[in-house]
Amino acid sequence: MAGEATIFKFLSPRLRPQPIDISAAALWGVAAASTALYLVQPFDWLKKTFFEKPKPEEK
């Protein structure tokens, strides 16, 4: 924990990020990623890439 305190030593105590700030940033990141995934909706590509087995090639 001592390493965390020294990272922000140059900032005044009022400006140092608090745990609630970090959790809020993480929550907003998850919300932004979910929204981007909803807008793009690459579900067909995901299914084809990861879940379907490739068909054997016939010669």
Backbone as JSON Lines, residues from 0, in Angstrom:
{"i":0,"aa":"M","n":[0.81,-1.19,0.0],"ca":[0.0,0.0,0.0],"c":[0.86,1.26,0.0]}
{"i":1,"aa":"A","n":[2.09,1.15,0.43],"ca":[2.95,2.32,0.48],"c":[3.23,2.84,-0.93]}
{"i":2,"aa":"G","n":[3.27,1.93,-1.91],"ca":[3.52,2.34,-3.29],"c":[2.4,3.18,-3.85]}
{"i":3,"aa":"E","n":[1.16,2.88,-3.43],"ca":[0.02,3.66,-3.92],"c":[0.09,5.09,-3.44]}
{"i":4,"aa":"A","n":[0.51,5.29,-2.21],"ca":[0.56,6.64,-1.65],"c":[1.63,7.47,-2.35]}
{"i":5,"aa":"T","n":[2.73,6.86,-2.73],"ca":[3.8,7.62,-3.36],"c":[3.5,7.98,-4.81]}
{"i":6,"aa":"I","n":[2.59,7.27,-5.44],"ca":[2.25,7.59,-6.83],"c":[1.66,9.0,-6.92]}
{"i":7,"aa":"F","n":[0.81,9.35,-5.98],"ca":[0.11,10.63,-6.02],"c":[0.66,11.62,-5.0]}
{"i":8,"aa":"K","n":[1.91,11.44,-4.58],"ca":[2.51,12.33,-3.58],"c":[2.57,13.77,-4.07]}
{"i":9,"aa":"F","n":[2.73,13.95,-5.39],"ca":[2.87,15.3,-5.94],"c":[1.56,16.07,-5.94]}
{"i":10,"aa":"L","n":[0.43,15.38,-5.76],"ca":[-0.87,16.06,-5.72],"c":[-1.22,16.44,-4.3]}
{"i":11,"aa":"S","n":[-1.98,17.5,-4.16],"ca":[-2.45,17.86,-2.83],"c":[-3.49,16.84,-2.38]}
{"i":12,"aa":"P","n":[-3.68,16.66,-1.08],"ca":[-4.62,15.64,-0.6],"c":[-6.05,15.81,-1.15]}
{"i":13,"aa":"R","n":[-6.46,17.03,-1.43],"ca":[-7.81,17.23,-1.98],"c":[-7.94,16.71,-3.4]}
{"i":14,"aa":"L","n":[-6.82,16.72,-4.16],"ca":[-6.87,16.33,-5.57],"c":[-6.54,14.87,-5.8]}
{"i":15,"aa":"R","n":[-6.1,14.16,-4.79],"ca":[-5.75,12.75,-4.96],"c":[-7.02,11.94,-5.2]}
{"i":16,"aa":"P","n":[-6.96,10.97,-6.11],"ca":[-8.16,10.16,-6.38],"c":[-8.52,9.29,-5.18]}
{"i":17,"aa":"Q","n":[-9.78,9.28,-4.87],"ca":[-10.29,8.49,-3.76],"c":[-10.81,7.16,-4.31]}
{"i":18,"aa":"P","n":[-10.99,6.16,-3.45],"ca":[-11.49,4.86,-3.94],"c":[-12.83,4.96,-4.67]}
{"i":19,"aa":"I","n":[-13.68,5.87,-4.25],"ca":[-14.98,6.03,-4.92],"c":[-14.78,6.56,-6.34]}
{"i":20,"aa":"D","n":[-13.75,7.38,-6.55],"ca":[-13.45,7.9,-7.89],"c":[-13.02,6.76,-8.81]}
{"i":21,"aa":"I","n":[-12.2,5.87,-8.29],"ca":[-11.71,4.75,-9.09],"c":[-12.84,3.79,-9.42]}
{"i":22,"aa":"S","n":[-13.71,3.51,-8.45],"ca":[-14.83,2.61,-8.73],"c":[-15.83,3.25,-9.69]}
{"i":23,"aa":"A","n":[-16.01,4.55,-9.6],"ca":[-16.9,5.24,-10.53],"c":[-16.34,5.2,-11.94]}
{"i":24,"aa":"A","n":[-15.03,5.39,-12.08],"ca":[-14.4,5.31,-13.41],"c":[-14.53,3.91,-13.99]}
{"i":25,"aa":"A","n":[-14.37,2.89,-13.16],"ca":[-14.53,1.52,-13.64],"c":[-15.97,1.26,-14.07]}
{"i":26,"aa":"L","n":[-16.94,1.76,-13.32],"ca":[-18.35,1.59,-13.67],"c":[-18.67,2.29,-14.98]}
{"i":27,"aa":"W","n":[-18.16,3.5,-15.17],"ca":[-18.39,4.21,-16.42],"c":[-17.72,3.5,-17.59]}
{"i":28,"aa":"G","n":[-16.57,2.9,-17.35],"ca":[-15.9,2.13,-18.41],"c":[-16.72,0.92,-18.83]}
{"i":29,"aa":"V","n":[-17.29,0.22,-17.86],"ca":[-18.15,-0.93,-18.17],"c":[-19.39,-0.46,-18.92]}
{"i":30,"aa":"A","n":[-19.97,0.65,-18.49],"ca":[-21.16,1.18,-19.16],"c":[-20.84,1.59,-20.6]}
{"i":31,"aa":"A","n":[-19.69,2.23,-20.81],"ca":[-19.3,2.64,-22.16],"c":[-19.04,1.43,-23.05]}
{"i":32,"aa":"A","n":[-18.38,0.42,-22.53],"ca":[-18.11,-0.79,-23.32],"c":[-19.41,-1.52,-23.66]}
{"i":33,"aa":"S","n":[-20.33,-1.58,-22.7],"ca":[-21.63,-2.23,-22.96],"c":[-22.42,-1.47,-24.02]}
{"i":34,"aa":"T","n":[-22.39,-0.15,-23.94],"ca":[-23.1,0.66,-24.93],"c":[-22.49,0.49,-26.31]}
{"i":35,"aa":"A","n":[-21.18,0.47,-26.39],"ca":[-20.52,0.28,-27.68],"c":[-20.86,-1.08,-28.26]}
{"i":36,"aa":"L","n":[-20.86,-2.1,-27.43],"ca":[-21.2,-3.44,-27.9],"c":[-22.66,-3.49,-28.35]}
{"i":37,"aa":"Y","n":[-23.55,-2.8,-27.65],"ca":[-24.96,-2.76,-28.05],"c":[-25.13,-2.04,-29.39]}
{"i":38,"aa":"L","n":[-24.4,-0.95,-29.58],"ca":[-24.53,-0.2,-30.82],"c":[-23.97,-0.95,-32.02]}
{"i":39,"aa":"V","n":[-22.87,-1.66,-31.83],"ca":[-22.23,-2.36,-32.94],"c":[-22.88,-3.72,-33.18]}
{"i":40,"aa":"Q","n":[-23.19,-4.44,-32.13],"ca":[-23.83,-5.76,-32.17],"c":[-23.15,-6.73,-33.14]}
{"i":41,"aa":"P","n":[-21.91,-7.12,-32.83],"ca":[-21.2,-8.06,-33.72],"c":[-21.49,-9.53,-33.38]}
{"i":42,"aa":"F","n":[-22.75,-9.84,-33.04],"ca":[-23.05,-11.18,-32.53],"c":[-22.91,-12.25,-33.6]}
{"i":43,"aa":"D","n":[-23.23,-11.96,-34.85],"ca":[-23.04,-12.95,-35.91],"c":[-21.56,-13.27,-36.09]}
{"i":44,"aa":"W","n":[-20.73,-12.25,-36.06],"ca":[-19.29,-12.46,-36.2],"c":[-18.75,-13.25,-35.01]}
{"i":45,"aa":"L","n":[-19.2,-12.91,-33.8],"ca":[-18.74,-13.64,-32.62],"c":[-19.14,-15.11,-32.69]}
{"i":46,"aa":"K","n":[-20.38,-15.37,-33.1],"ca":[-20.86,-16.75,-33.19],"c":[-20.06,-17.51,-34.24]}
{"i":47,"aa":"K","n":[-19.85,-16.89,-35.39],"ca":[-19.12,-17.55,-36.46],"c":[-17.65,-17.79,-36.08]}
{"i":48,"aa":"T","n":[-17.06,-16.84,-35.39],"ca":[-15.64,-16.92,-35.06],"c":[-15.36,-17.89,-33.92]}
{"i":49,"aa":"F","n":[-16.18,-17.87,-32.88],"ca":[-15.83,-18.6,-31.67],"c":[-16.65,-19.86,-31.42]}
{"i":50,"aa":"F","n":[-17.87,-19.94,-31.93],"ca":[-18.74,-21.04,-31.53],"c":[-19.03,-22.05,-32.62]}
{"i":51,"aa":"E","n":[-18.97,-21.66,-33.88],"ca":[-19.24,-22.61,-34.95],"c":[-17.97,-23.33,-35.35]}
{"i":52,"aa":"K","n":[-18.1,-24.62,-35.57],"ca":[-16.94,-25.39,-36.04],"c":[-16.83,-25.21,-37.55]}
{"i":53,"aa":"P","n":[-15.61,-25.07,-38.06],"ca":[-15.46,-24.92,-39.51],"c":[-15.86,-26.2,-40.22]}
{"i":54,"aa":"K","n":[-16.48,-26.05,-41.39],"ca":[-16.9,-27.2,-42.17],"c":[-15.67,-27.78,-42.87]}
{"i":55,"aa":"P","n":[-15.57,-29.1,-42.89],"ca":[-14.44,-29.7,-43.59],"c":[-14.52,-29.42,-45.1]}
{"i":56,"aa":"E","n":[-13.39,-29.11,-45.68],"ca":[-13.36,-28.78,-47.1],"c":[-13.46,-30.07,-47.92]}
{"i":57,"aa":"E","n":[-14.28,-30.01,-48.96],"ca":[-14.41,-31.16,-49.85],"c":[-13.6,-30.9,-51.11]}
{"i":58,"aa":"K","n":[-12.85,-31.93,-51.54],"ca":[-12.03,-31.77,-52.75],"c":[-12.54,-32.66,-53.83]}
